[in-house]
Amino acid sequence: MNDQVSPRADSPCIKICVVDPETDLCIGCGRKTAEIAGWLRMDASERAGVLELLPDRLATMTRRKRRKGGARAKRGELKDDICAG
């Protein structure tokens, strides 16, 4: 655990820190809250293991979520054929 690696140098954080309550994953980097909290205590091999999981997590997250239309939907400005381009 003392690999003399800069704790922030290999962090996947992209400064979009919002956790999806359904999955416990950060929508910015794809890490779980426990992984974010423990990042500074992880050694290089533990961090590499987490980093290896992130591409699949992020891809799954974006496929699973559907946009709901935002403010325009709340104001009732969207029609039923939202996806019709």
PyMOL Python script that loads the backbone (N, CA, C, O; Angstrom):
from pymol import cmd

cmd.read_pdbstr("""\
ATOM      1  N   MET A   1       0.817  -1.194   0.000  1.00  0.00           N
ATOM      2  CA  MET A   1       0.000   0.000   0.000  1.00  0.00           C
ATOM      3  C   MET A   1       0.860   1.256   0.000  1.00  0.00           C
ATOM      4  O   MET A   1       0.321   2.363   0.012  1.00  0.00           O
ATOM      5  N   ASN A   2       2.133   1.120  -0.013  1.00  0.00           N
ATOM      6  CA  ASN A   2       3.019   2.265   0.028  1.00  0.00           C
ATOM      7  C   ASN A   2       3.850   2.322  -1.254  1.00  0.00           C
ATOM      8  O   ASN A   2       5.079   2.278  -1.198  1.00  0.00           O
ATOM      9  N   ASP A   3       3.187   2.420  -2.408  1.00  0.00           N
ATOM     10  CA  ASP A   3       3.861   2.362  -3.702  1.00  0.00           C
ATOM     11  C   ASP A   3       4.426   3.701  -4.164  1.00  0.00           C
ATOM     12  O   ASP A   3       4.930   3.793  -5.283  1.00  0.00           O
ATOM     13  N   GLN A   4       4.356   4.726  -3.345  1.00  0.00           N
ATOM     14  CA  GLN A   4       4.858   6.047  -3.698  1.00  0.00           C
ATOM     15  C   GLN A   4       4.233   6.578  -4.991  1.00  0.00           C
ATOM     16  O   GLN A   4       4.912   7.220  -5.792  1.00  0.00           O
ATOM     17  N   VAL A   5       2.962   6.315  -5.187  1.00  0.00           N
ATOM     18  CA  VAL A   5       2.230   6.817  -6.347  1.00  0.00           C
ATOM     19  C   VAL A   5       1.463   8.043  -5.914  1.00  0.00           C
ATOM     20  O   VAL A   5       0.864   8.061  -4.839  1.00  0.00           O
ATOM     21  N   SER A   6       1.479   9.064  -6.742  1.00  0.00           N
ATOM     22  CA  SER A   6       0.688  10.252  -6.435  1.00  0.00           C
ATOM     23  C   SER A   6      -0.778   9.867  -6.345  1.00  0.00           C
ATOM     24  O   SER A   6      -1.318   9.299  -7.294  1.00  0.00           O
ATOM     25  N   PRO A   7      -1.438  10.159  -5.231  1.00  0.00           N
ATOM     26  CA  PRO A   7      -2.806   9.685  -5.038  1.00  0.00           C
ATOM     27  C   PRO A   7      -3.784  10.236  -6.060  1.00  0.00           C
ATOM     28  O   PRO A   7      -4.788   9.580  -6.338  1.00  0.00           O
ATOM     29  N   ARG A   8      -3.549  11.379  -6.618  1.00  0.00           N
ATOM     30  CA  ARG A   8      -4.493  11.966  -7.563  1.00  0.00           C
ATOM     31  C   ARG A   8      -4.094  11.744  -9.020  1.00  0.00           C
ATOM     32  O   ARG A   8      -4.911  11.941  -9.919  1.00  0.00           O
ATOM     33  N   ALA A   9      -2.871  11.345  -9.261  1.00  0.00           N
ATOM     34  CA  ALA A   9      -2.358  11.236 -10.623  1.00  0.00           C
ATOM     35  C   ALA A   9      -3.162  10.274 -11.476  1.00  0.00           C
ATOM     36  O   ALA A   9      -3.379  10.535 -12.660  1.00  0.00           O
ATOM     37  N   ASP A  10      -3.604   9.175 -10.903  1.00  0.00           N
ATOM     38  CA  ASP A  10      -4.318   8.203 -11.701  1.00  0.00           C
ATOM     39  C   ASP A  10      -5.813   8.152 -11.374  1.00  0.00           C
ATOM     40  O   ASP A  10      -6.482   7.166 -11.683  1.00  0.00           O
ATOM     41  N   SER A  11      -6.326   9.192 -10.762  1.00  0.00           N
ATOM     42  CA  SER A  11      -7.747   9.248 -10.431  1.00  0.00           C
ATOM     43  C   SER A  11      -8.564   9.442 -11.701  1.00  0.00           C
ATOM     44  O   SER A  11      -8.208  10.264 -12.545  1.00  0.00           O
ATOM     45  N   PRO A  12      -9.659   8.695 -11.846  1.00  0.00           N
ATOM     46  CA  PRO A  12     -10.509   8.852 -13.018  1.00  0.00           C
ATOM     47  C   PRO A  12     -11.505  10.004 -12.883  1.00  0.00           C
ATOM     48  O   PRO A  12     -12.332  10.207 -13.772  1.00  0.00           O
ATOM     49  N   CYS A  13     -11.439  10.750 -11.798  1.00  0.00           N
ATOM     50  CA  CYS A  13     -12.388  11.835 -11.555  1.00  0.00           C
ATOM     51  C   CYS A  13     -12.325  12.867 -12.681  1.00  0.00           C
ATOM     52  O   CYS A  13     -11.248  13.319 -13.070  1.00  0.00           O
ATOM     53  N   ILE A  14     -13.511  13.233 -13.199  1.00  0.00           N
ATOM     54  CA  ILE A  14     -13.579  14.269 -14.239  1.00  0.00           C
ATOM     55  C   ILE A  14     -14.357  15.488 -13.744  1.00  0.00           C
ATOM     56  O   ILE A  14     -14.808  16.315 -14.536  1.00  0.00           O
ATOM     57  N   LYS A  15     -14.505  15.587 -12.427  1.00  0.00           N
ATOM     58  CA  LYS A  15     -15.148  16.731 -11.772  1.00  0.00           C
ATOM     59  C   LYS A  15     -16.637  16.853 -12.096  1.00  0.00           C
ATOM     60  O   LYS A  15     -17.192  17.951 -12.076  1.00  0.00           O
ATOM     61  N   ILE A  16     -17.281  15.718 -12.397  1.00  0.00           N
ATOM     62  CA  ILE A  16     -18.738  15.664 -12.530  1.00  0.00           C
ATOM     63  C   ILE A  16     -19.193  14.688 -11.464  1.00  0.00           C
ATOM     64  O   ILE A  16     -19.470  13.524 -11.754  1.00  0.00           O
ATOM     65  N   CYS A  17     -19.269  15.160 -10.237  1.00  0.00           N
ATOM     66  CA  CYS A  17     -19.467  14.281  -9.090  1.00  0.00           C
ATOM     67  C   CYS A  17     -20.937  14.241  -8.686  1.00  0.00           C
ATOM     68  O   CYS A  17     -21.385  14.997  -7.825  1.00  0.00           O
ATOM     69  N   VAL A  18     -21.670  13.344  -9.329  1.00  0.00           N
ATOM     70  CA  VAL A  18     -23.076  13.112  -9.015  1.00  0.00           C
ATOM     71  C   VAL A  18     -23.269  11.604  -8.936  1.00  0.00           C
ATOM     72  O   VAL A  18     -22.940  10.879  -9.875  1.00  0.00           O
ATOM     73  N   VAL A  19     -23.801  11.137  -7.815  1.00  0.00           N
ATOM     74  CA  VAL A  19     -23.975   9.703  -7.613  1.00  0.00           C
ATOM     75  C   VAL A  19     -25.416   9.314  -7.926  1.00  0.00           C
ATOM     76  O   VAL A  19     -26.359   9.906  -7.401  1.00  0.00           O
ATOM     77  N   ASP A  20     -25.569   8.323  -8.780  1.00  0.00           N
ATOM     78  CA  ASP A  20     -26.875   7.765  -9.103  1.00  0.00           C
ATOM     79  C   ASP A  20     -27.318   6.926  -7.908  1.00  0.00           C
ATOM     80  O   ASP A  20     -26.652   5.949  -7.565  1.00  0.00           O
ATOM     81  N   PRO A  21     -28.433   7.289  -7.266  1.00  0.00           N
ATOM     82  CA  PRO A  21     -28.848   6.555  -6.068  1.00  0.00           C
ATOM     83  C   PRO A  21     -29.251   5.105  -6.336  1.00  0.00           C
ATOM     84  O   PRO A  21     -29.196   4.279  -5.425  1.00  0.00           O
ATOM     85  N   GLU A  22     -29.647   4.785  -7.546  1.00  0.00           N
ATOM     86  CA  GLU A  22     -30.039   3.414  -7.872  1.00  0.00           C
ATOM     87  C   GLU A  22     -28.846   2.473  -7.971  1.00  0.00           C
ATOM     88  O   GLU A  22     -28.940   1.307  -7.585  1.00  0.00           O
ATOM     89  N   THR A  23     -27.728   2.970  -8.485  1.00  0.00           N
ATOM     90  CA  THR A  23     -26.567   2.111  -8.716  1.00  0.00           C
ATOM     91  C   THR A  23     -25.406   2.384  -7.773  1.00  0.00           C
ATOM     92  O   THR A  23     -24.482   1.575  -7.688  1.00  0.00           O
ATOM     93  N   ASP A  24     -25.432   3.512  -7.061  1.00  0.00           N
ATOM     94  CA  ASP A  24     -24.338   3.947  -6.196  1.00  0.00           C
ATOM     95  C   ASP A  24     -23.079   4.242  -7.011  1.00  0.00           C
ATOM     96  O   ASP A  24     -21.965   4.141  -6.496  1.00  0.00           O
ATOM     97  N   LEU A  25     -23.255   4.605  -8.281  1.00  0.00           N
ATOM     98  CA  LEU A  25     -22.134   4.930  -9.153  1.00  0.00           C
ATOM     99  C   LEU A  25     -22.112   6.422  -9.456  1.00  0.00           C
ATOM    100  O   LEU A  25     -23.157   7.041  -9.656  1.00  0.00           O
ATOM    101  N   CYS A  26     -20.921   6.986  -9.486  1.00  0.00           N
ATOM    102  CA  CYS A  26     -20.753   8.375  -9.908  1.00  0.00           C
ATOM    103  C   CYS A  26     -20.974   8.436 -11.412  1.00  0.00           C
ATOM    104  O   CYS A  26     -20.377   7.656 -12.154  1.00  0.00           O
ATOM    105  N   ILE A  27     -21.819   9.348 -11.872  1.00  0.00           N
ATOM    106  CA  ILE A  27     -22.079   9.424 -13.311  1.00  0.00           C
ATOM    107  C   ILE A  27     -20.910  10.031 -14.071  1.00  0.00           C
ATOM    108  O   ILE A  27     -20.856   9.928 -15.296  1.00  0.00           O
ATOM    109  N   GLY A  28     -19.981  10.656 -13.378  1.00  0.00           N
ATOM    110  CA  GLY A  28     -18.809  11.224 -14.026  1.00  0.00           C
ATOM    111  C   GLY A  28     -17.711  10.210 -14.280  1.00  0.00           C
ATOM    112  O   GLY A  28     -17.216  10.078 -15.400  1.00  0.00           O
ATOM    113  N   CYS A  29     -17.332   9.493 -13.224  1.00  0.00           N
ATOM    114  CA  CYS A  29     -16.185   8.589 -13.348  1.00  0.00           C
ATOM    115  C   CYS A  29     -16.556   7.114 -13.327  1.00  0.00           C
ATOM    116  O   CYS A  29     -15.763   6.278 -13.760  1.00  0.00           O
ATOM    117  N   GLY A  30     -17.740   6.776 -12.834  1.00  0.00           N
ATOM    118  CA  GLY A  30     -18.168   5.381 -12.805  1.00  0.00           C
ATOM    119  C   GLY A  30     -17.789   4.619 -11.550  1.00  0.00           C
ATOM    120  O   GLY A  30     -18.081   3.428 -11.439  1.00  0.00           O
ATOM    121  N   ARG A  31     -17.140   5.288 -10.599  1.00  0.00           N
ATOM    122  CA  ARG A  31     -16.762   4.590  -9.366  1.00  0.00           C
ATOM    123  C   ARG A  31     -17.925   4.557  -8.379  1.00  0.00           C
ATOM    124  O   ARG A  31     -18.801   5.422  -8.401  1.00  0.00           O
ATOM    125  N   LYS A  32     -17.918   3.540  -7.509  1.00  0.00           N
ATOM    126  CA  LYS A  32     -18.876   3.466  -6.416  1.00  0.00           C
ATOM    127  C   LYS A  32     -18.408   4.394  -5.305  1.00  0.00           C
ATOM    128  O   LYS A  32     -17.228   4.737  -5.226  1.00  0.00           O
ATOM    129  N   THR A  33     -19.336   4.795  -4.451  1.00  0.00           N
ATOM    130  CA  THR A  33     -18.971   5.741  -3.391  1.00  0.00           C
ATOM    131  C   THR A  33     -17.872   5.184  -2.484  1.00  0.00           C
ATOM    132  O   THR A  33     -17.001   5.934  -2.043  1.00  0.00           O
ATOM    133  N   ALA A  34     -17.902   3.896  -2.204  1.00  0.00           N
ATOM    134  CA  ALA A  34     -16.845   3.302  -1.361  1.00  0.00           C
ATOM    135  C   ALA A  34     -15.486   3.372  -2.059  1.00  0.00           C
ATOM    136  O   ALA A  34     -14.461   3.553  -1.402  1.00  0.00           O
ATOM    137  N   GLU A  35     -15.476   3.230  -3.378  1.00  0.00           N
ATOM    138  CA  GLU A  35     -14.214   3.315  -4.130  1.00  0.00           C
ATOM    139  C   GLU A  35     -13.685   4.741  -4.142  1.00  0.00           C
ATOM    140  O   GLU A  35     -12.477   4.964  -4.057  1.00  0.00           O
ATOM    141  N   ILE A  36     -14.582   5.693  -4.246  1.00  0.00           N
ATOM    142  CA  ILE A  36     -14.172   7.104  -4.212  1.00  0.00           C
ATOM    143  C   ILE A  36     -13.591   7.432  -2.836  1.00  0.00           C
ATOM    144  O   ILE A  36     -12.526   8.040  -2.726  1.00  0.00           O
ATOM    145  N   ALA A  37     -14.305   7.020  -1.796  1.00  0.00           N
ATOM    146  CA  ALA A  37     -13.863   7.310  -0.426  1.00  0.00           C
ATOM    147  C   ALA A  37     -12.545   6.621  -0.091  1.00  0.00           C
ATOM    148  O   ALA A  37     -11.733   7.178   0.648  1.00  0.00           O
ATOM    149  N   GLY A  38     -12.319   5.435  -0.615  1.00  0.00           N
ATOM    150  CA  GLY A  38     -11.111   4.689  -0.288  1.00  0.00           C
ATOM    151  C   GLY A  38      -9.968   4.854  -1.259  1.00  0.00           C
ATOM    152  O   GLY A  38      -8.930   4.214  -1.096  1.00  0.00           O
ATOM    153  N   TRP A  39     -10.129   5.699  -2.272  1.00  0.00           N
ATOM    154  CA  TRP A  39      -9.133   5.835  -3.334  1.00  0.00           C
ATOM    155  C   TRP A  39      -7.735   6.140  -2.808  1.00  0.00           C
ATOM    156  O   TRP A  39      -6.758   5.551  -3.272  1.00  0.00           O
ATOM    157  N   LEU A  40      -7.630   7.043  -1.856  1.00  0.00           N
ATOM    158  CA  LEU A  40      -6.314   7.446  -1.344  1.00  0.00           C
ATOM    159  C   LEU A  40      -5.647   6.338  -0.527  1.00  0.00           C
ATOM    160  O   LEU A  40      -4.429   6.345  -0.354  1.00  0.00           O
ATOM    161  N   ARG A  41      -6.435   5.395  -0.028  1.00  0.00           N
ATOM    162  CA  ARG A  41      -5.872   4.286   0.749  1.00  0.00           C
ATOM    163  C   ARG A  41      -5.552   3.075  -0.119  1.00  0.00           C
ATOM    164  O   ARG A  41      -4.902   2.141   0.350  1.00  0.00           O
ATOM    165  N   MET A  42      -5.996   3.073  -1.370  1.00  0.00           N
ATOM    166  CA  MET A  42      -5.741   1.929  -2.262  1.00  0.00           C
ATOM    167  C   MET A  42      -4.308   1.955  -2.779  1.00  0.00           C
ATOM    168  O   MET A  42      -3.726   3.019  -2.986  1.00  0.00           O
ATOM    169  N   ASP A  43      -3.755   0.773  -2.982  1.00  0.00           N
ATOM    170  CA  ASP A  43      -2.447   0.716  -3.632  1.00  0.00           C
ATOM    171  C   ASP A  43      -2.654   0.698  -5.153  1.00  0.00           C
ATOM    172  O   ASP A  43      -3.788   0.688  -5.633  1.00  0.00           O
ATOM    173  N   ALA A  44      -1.574   0.695  -5.884  1.00  0.00           N
ATOM    174  CA  ALA A  44      -1.646   0.804  -7.347  1.00  0.00           C
ATOM    175  C   ALA A  44      -2.420  -0.349  -7.980  1.00  0.00           C
ATOM    176  O   ALA A  44      -3.158  -0.139  -8.942  1.00  0.00           O
ATOM    177  N   SER A  45      -2.263  -1.555  -7.458  1.00  0.00           N
ATOM    178  CA  SER A  45      -2.968  -2.692  -8.059  1.00  0.00           C
ATOM    179  C   SER A  45      -4.474  -2.628  -7.783  1.00  0.00           C
ATOM    180  O   SER A  45      -5.279  -3.002  -8.636  1.00  0.00           O
ATOM    181  N   GLU A  46      -4.850  -2.156  -6.600  1.00  0.00           N
ATOM    182  CA  GLU A  46      -6.279  -1.990  -6.303  1.00  0.00           C
ATOM    183  C   GLU A  46      -6.900  -0.926  -7.205  1.00  0.00           C
ATOM    184  O   GLU A  46      -8.003  -1.109  -7.721  1.00  0.00           O
ATOM    185  N   ARG A  47      -6.193   0.176  -7.391  1.00  0.00           N
ATOM    186  CA  ARG A  47      -6.688   1.235  -8.282  1.00  0.00           C
ATOM    187  C   ARG A  47      -6.810   0.726  -9.711  1.00  0.00           C
ATOM    188  O   ARG A  47      -7.785   1.025 -10.400  1.00  0.00           O
ATOM    189  N   ALA A  48      -5.825  -0.039 -10.155  1.00  0.00           N
ATOM    190  CA  ALA A  48      -5.863  -0.586 -11.517  1.00  0.00           C
ATOM    191  C   ALA A  48      -7.082  -1.487 -11.693  1.00  0.00           C
ATOM    192  O   ALA A  48      -7.713  -1.484 -12.749  1.00  0.00           O
ATOM    193  N   GLY A  49      -7.408  -2.254 -10.661  1.00  0.00           N
ATOM    194  CA  GLY A  49      -8.584  -3.117 -10.717  1.00  0.00           C
ATOM    195  C   GLY A  49      -9.865  -2.325 -10.869  1.00  0.00           C
ATOM    196  O   GLY A  49     -10.748  -2.710 -11.634  1.00  0.00           O
ATOM    197  N   VAL A  50      -9.974  -1.221 -10.146  1.00  0.00           N
ATOM    198  CA  VAL A  50     -11.151  -0.358 -10.259  1.00  0.00           C
ATOM    199  C   VAL A  50     -11.186   0.293 -11.645  1.00  0.00           C
ATOM    200  O   VAL A  50     -12.231   0.325 -12.296  1.00  0.00           O
ATOM    201  N   LEU A  51     -10.045   0.806 -12.087  1.00  0.00           N
ATOM    202  CA  LEU A  51      -9.984   1.471 -13.389  1.00  0.00           C
ATOM    203  C   LEU A  51     -10.400   0.537 -14.525  1.00  0.00           C
ATOM    204  O   LEU A  51     -10.987   0.976 -15.514  1.00  0.00           O
ATOM    205  N   GLU A  52     -10.100  -0.727 -14.380  1.00  0.00           N
ATOM    206  CA  GLU A  52     -10.445  -1.717 -15.403  1.00  0.00           C
ATOM    207  C   GLU A  52     -11.963  -1.896 -15.527  1.00  0.00           C
ATOM    208  O   GLU A  52     -12.464  -2.214 -16.606  1.00  0.00           O
ATOM    209  N   LEU A  53     -12.687  -1.694 -14.437  1.00  0.00           N
ATOM    210  CA  LEU A  53     -14.141  -1.866 -14.431  1.00  0.00           C
ATOM    211  C   LEU A  53     -14.913  -0.676 -15.003  1.00  0.00           C
ATOM    212  O   LEU A  53     -16.060  -0.829 -15.422  1.00  0.00           O
ATOM    213  N   LEU A  54     -14.299   0.496 -15.024  1.00  0.00           N
ATOM    214  CA  LEU A  54     -15.024   1.730 -15.328  1.00  0.00           C
ATOM    215  C   LEU A  54     -15.630   1.812 -16.728  1.00  0.00           C
ATOM    216  O   LEU A  54     -16.777   2.244 -16.840  1.00  0.00           O
ATOM    217  N   PRO A  55     -14.943   1.427 -17.798  1.00  0.00           N
ATOM    218  CA  PRO A  55     -15.566   1.551 -19.119  1.00  0.00           C
ATOM    219  C   PRO A  55     -16.894   0.793 -19.239  1.00  0.00           C
ATOM    220  O   PRO A  55     -17.859   1.317 -19.796  1.00  0.00           O
ATOM    221  N   ASP A  56     -16.943  -0.430 -18.722  1.00  0.00           N
ATOM    222  CA  ASP A  56     -18.191  -1.201 -18.779  1.00  0.00           C
ATOM    223  C   ASP A  56     -19.271  -0.580 -17.914  1.00  0.00           C
ATOM    224  O   ASP A  56     -20.438  -0.542 -18.303  1.00  0.00           O
ATOM    225  N   ARG A  57     -18.887  -0.093 -16.744  1.00  0.00           N
ATOM    226  CA  ARG A  57     -19.867   0.548 -15.858  1.00  0.00           C
ATOM    227  C   ARG A  57     -20.482   1.774 -16.526  1.00  0.00           C
ATOM    228  O   ARG A  57     -21.701   1.947 -16.522  1.00  0.00           O
ATOM    229  N   LEU A  58     -19.636   2.615 -17.094  1.00  0.00           N
ATOM    230  CA  LEU A  58     -20.137   3.840 -17.727  1.00  0.00           C
ATOM    231  C   LEU A  58     -21.009   3.520 -18.931  1.00  0.00           C
ATOM    232  O   LEU A  58     -22.027   4.178 -19.148  1.00  0.00           O
ATOM    233  N   ALA A  59     -20.630   2.529 -19.709  1.00  0.00           N
ATOM    234  CA  ALA A  59     -21.433   2.140 -20.867  1.00  0.00           C
ATOM    235  C   ALA A  59     -22.786   1.605 -20.431  1.00  0.00           C
ATOM    236  O   ALA A  59     -23.805   1.925 -21.043  1.00  0.00           O
ATOM    237  N   THR A  60     -22.807   0.800 -19.386  1.00  0.00           N
ATOM    238  CA  THR A  60     -24.061   0.263 -18.866  1.00  0.00           C
ATOM    239  C   THR A  60     -24.944   1.370 -18.327  1.00  0.00           C
ATOM    240  O   THR A  60     -26.157   1.358 -18.532  1.00  0.00           O
ATOM    241  N   MET A  61     -24.343   2.323 -17.643  1.00  0.00           N
ATOM    242  CA  MET A  61     -25.112   3.428 -17.089  1.00  0.00           C
ATOM    243  C   MET A  61     -25.799   4.238 -18.181  1.00  0.00           C
ATOM    244  O   MET A  61     -26.969   4.594 -18.042  1.00  0.00           O
ATOM    245  N   THR A  62     -25.095   4.531 -19.252  1.00  0.00           N
ATOM    246  CA  THR A  62     -25.678   5.362 -20.299  1.00  0.00           C
ATOM    247  C   THR A  62     -26.742   4.608 -21.080  1.00  0.00           C
ATOM    248  O   THR A  62     -27.678   5.229 -21.583  1.00  0.00           O
ATOM    249  N   ARG A  63     -26.632   3.299 -21.199  1.00  0.00           N
ATOM    250  CA  ARG A  63     -27.679   2.518 -21.873  1.00  0.00           C
ATOM    251  C   ARG A  63     -28.926   2.390 -21.007  1.00  0.00           C
ATOM    252  O   ARG A  63     -30.043   2.339 -21.521  1.00  0.00           O
ATOM    253  N   ARG A  64     -28.732   2.339 -19.697  1.00  0.00           N
ATOM    254  CA  ARG A  64     -29.831   2.089 -18.775  1.00  0.00           C
ATOM    255  C   ARG A  64     -30.717   3.316 -18.566  1.00  0.00           C
ATOM    256  O   ARG A  64     -31.926   3.174 -18.382  1.00  0.00           O
ATOM    257  N   LYS A  65     -30.151   4.490 -18.590  1.00  0.00           N
ATOM    258  CA  LYS A  65     -30.889   5.712 -18.295  1.00  0.00           C
ATOM    259  C   LYS A  65     -31.507   6.295 -19.555  1.00  0.00           C
ATOM    260  O   LYS A  65     -30.895   6.278 -20.623  1.00  0.00           O
ATOM    261  N   ARG A  66     -32.712   6.806 -19.426  1.00  0.00           N
ATOM    262  CA  ARG A  66     -33.366   7.499 -20.534  1.00  0.00           C
ATOM    263  C   ARG A  66     -33.613   8.934 -20.129  1.00  0.00           C
ATOM    264  O   ARG A  66     -34.003   9.210 -18.995  1.00  0.00           O
ATOM    265  N   ARG A  67     -33.391   9.825 -21.034  1.00  0.00           N
ATOM    266  CA  ARG A  67     -33.671  11.228 -20.762  1.00  0.00           C
ATOM    267  C   ARG A  67     -35.164  11.417 -20.669  1.00  0.00           C
ATOM    268  O   ARG A  67     -35.926  10.761 -21.379  1.00  0.00           O
ATOM    269  N   LYS A  68     -35.580  12.300 -19.806  1.00  0.00           N
ATOM    270  CA  LYS A  68     -36.996  12.528 -19.586  1.00  0.00           C
ATOM    271  C   LYS A  68     -37.466  13.861 -20.154  1.00  0.00           C
ATOM    272  O   LYS A  68     -38.647  14.190 -20.043  1.00  0.00           O
ATOM    273  N   GLY A  69     -36.588  14.618 -20.749  1.00  0.00           N
ATOM    274  CA  GLY A  69     -37.006  15.851 -21.398  1.00  0.00           C
ATOM    275  C   GLY A  69     -36.679  17.114 -20.647  1.00  0.00           C
ATOM    276  O   GLY A  69     -36.812  18.202 -21.207  1.00  0.00           O
ATOM    277  N   GLY A  70     -36.263  17.021 -19.423  1.00  0.00           N
ATOM    278  CA  GLY A  70     -35.839  18.187 -18.663  1.00  0.00           C
ATOM    279  C   GLY A  70     -36.927  19.217 -18.447  1.00  0.00           C
ATOM    280  O   GLY A  70     -38.093  18.870 -18.258  1.00  0.00           O
ATOM    281  N   ALA A  71     -36.550  20.477 -18.475  1.00  0.00           N
ATOM    282  CA  ALA A  71     -37.466  21.574 -18.185  1.00  0.00           C
ATOM    283  C   ALA A  71     -38.595  21.653 -19.201  1.00  0.00           C
ATOM    284  O   ALA A  71     -39.734  21.954 -18.842  1.00  0.00           O
ATOM    285  N   ARG A  72     -38.290  21.385 -20.462  1.00  0.00           N
ATOM    286  CA  ARG A  72     -39.340  21.454 -21.486  1.00  0.00           C
ATOM    287  C   ARG A  72     -40.450  20.445 -21.211  1.00  0.00           C
ATOM    288  O   ARG A  72     -41.625  20.744 -21.426  1.00  0.00           O
ATOM    289  N   ALA A  73     -40.091  19.261 -20.742  1.00  0.00           N
ATOM    290  CA  ALA A  73     -41.102  18.244 -20.430  1.00  0.00           C
ATOM    291  C   ALA A  73     -41.950  18.682 -19.243  1.00  0.00           C
ATOM    292  O   ALA A  73     -43.163  18.476 -19.237  1.00  0.00           O
ATOM    293  N   LYS A  74     -41.326  19.277 -18.253  1.00  0.00           N
ATOM    294  CA  LYS A  74     -42.063  19.753 -17.083  1.00  0.00           C
ATOM    295  C   LYS A  74     -43.063  20.841 -17.465  1.00  0.00           C
ATOM    296  O   LYS A  74     -44.140  20.936 -16.878  1.00  0.00           O
ATOM    297  N   ARG A  75     -42.705  21.649 -18.438  1.00  0.00           N
ATOM    298  CA  ARG A  75     -43.615  22.709 -18.889  1.00  0.00           C
ATOM    299  C   ARG A  75     -44.641  22.196 -19.891  1.00  0.00           C
ATOM    300  O   ARG A  75     -45.521  22.948 -20.310  1.00  0.00           O
ATOM    301  N   GLY A  76     -44.540  20.930 -20.277  1.00  0.00           N
ATOM    302  CA  GLY A  76     -45.490  20.349 -21.208  1.00  0.00           C
ATOM    303  C   GLY A  76     -45.248  20.757 -22.651  1.00  0.00           C
ATOM    304  O   GLY A  76     -46.177  20.736 -23.458  1.00  0.00           O
ATOM    305  N   GLU A  77     -44.018  21.126 -22.993  1.00  0.00           N
ATOM    306  CA  GLU A  77     -43.711  21.596 -24.340  1.00  0.00           C
ATOM    307  C   GLU A  77     -43.338  20.469 -25.293  1.00  0.00           C
ATOM    308  O   GLU A  77     -43.221  20.703 -26.496  1.00  0.00           O
ATOM    309  N   LEU A  78     -43.148  19.262 -24.793  1.00  0.00           N
ATOM    310  CA  LEU A  78     -42.756  18.165 -25.664  1.00  0.00           C
ATOM    311  C   LEU A  78     -43.981  17.388 -26.110  1.00  0.00           C
ATOM    312  O   LEU A  78     -44.932  17.209 -25.351  1.00  0.00           O
ATOM    313  N   LYS A  79     -43.943  16.934 -27.342  1.00  0.00           N
ATOM    314  CA  LYS A  79     -45.031  16.124 -27.877  1.00  0.00           C
ATOM    315  C   LYS A  79     -44.750  14.649 -27.621  1.00  0.00           C
ATOM    316  O   LYS A  79     -43.669  14.294 -27.153  1.00  0.00           O
ATOM    317  N   ASP A  80     -45.707  13.801 -27.923  1.00  0.00           N
ATOM    318  CA  ASP A  80     -45.543  12.366 -27.698  1.00  0.00           C
ATOM    319  C   ASP A  80     -44.443  11.767 -28.561  1.00  0.00           C
ATOM    320  O   ASP A  80     -43.862  10.747 -28.191  1.00  0.00           O
ATOM    321  N   ASP A  81     -44.146  12.375 -29.695  1.00  0.00           N
ATOM    322  CA  ASP A  81     -43.150  11.815 -30.615  1.00  0.00           C
ATOM    323  C   ASP A  81     -41.782  12.442 -30.402  1.00  0.00           C
ATOM    324  O   ASP A  81     -41.185  12.967 -31.342  1.00  0.00           O
ATOM    325  N   ILE A  82     -41.290  12.394 -29.196  1.00  0.00           N
ATOM    326  CA  ILE A  82     -39.997  12.988 -28.829  1.00  0.00           C
ATOM    327  C   ILE A  82     -38.881  12.416 -29.692  1.00  0.00           C
ATOM    328  O   ILE A  82     -38.009  13.161 -30.142  1.00  0.00           O
ATOM    329  N   CYS A  83     -38.891  11.134 -29.927  1.00  0.00           N
ATOM    330  CA  CYS A  83     -37.786  10.485 -30.645  1.00  0.00           C
ATOM    331  C   CYS A  83     -37.890  10.635 -32.151  1.00  0.00           C
ATOM    332  O   CYS A  83     -36.932  10.318 -32.856  1.00  0.00           O
ATOM    333  N   ALA A  84     -38.997  11.097 -32.664  1.00  0.00           N
ATOM    334  CA  ALA A  84     -39.118  11.276 -34.108  1.00  0.00           C
ATOM    335  C   ALA A  84     -38.259  12.465 -34.507  1.00  0.00           C
ATOM    336  O   ALA A  84     -38.541  13.602 -34.127  1.00  0.00           O
ATOM    337  N   GLY A  85     -37.210  12.197 -35.273  1.00  0.00           N
ATOM    338  CA  GLY A  85     -36.227  13.227 -35.565  1.00  0.00           C
ATOM    339  C   GLY A  85     -36.572  14.014 -36.720  1.00  0.00           C
ATOM    340  O   GLY A  85     -35.833  14.926 -37.089  1.00  0.00           O
TER     341      GLY A  85
END
""", "prot")
cmd.dss("prot")
cmd.show_as("cartoon", "prot")
cmd.util.cbc("prot")
cmd.orient("prot")
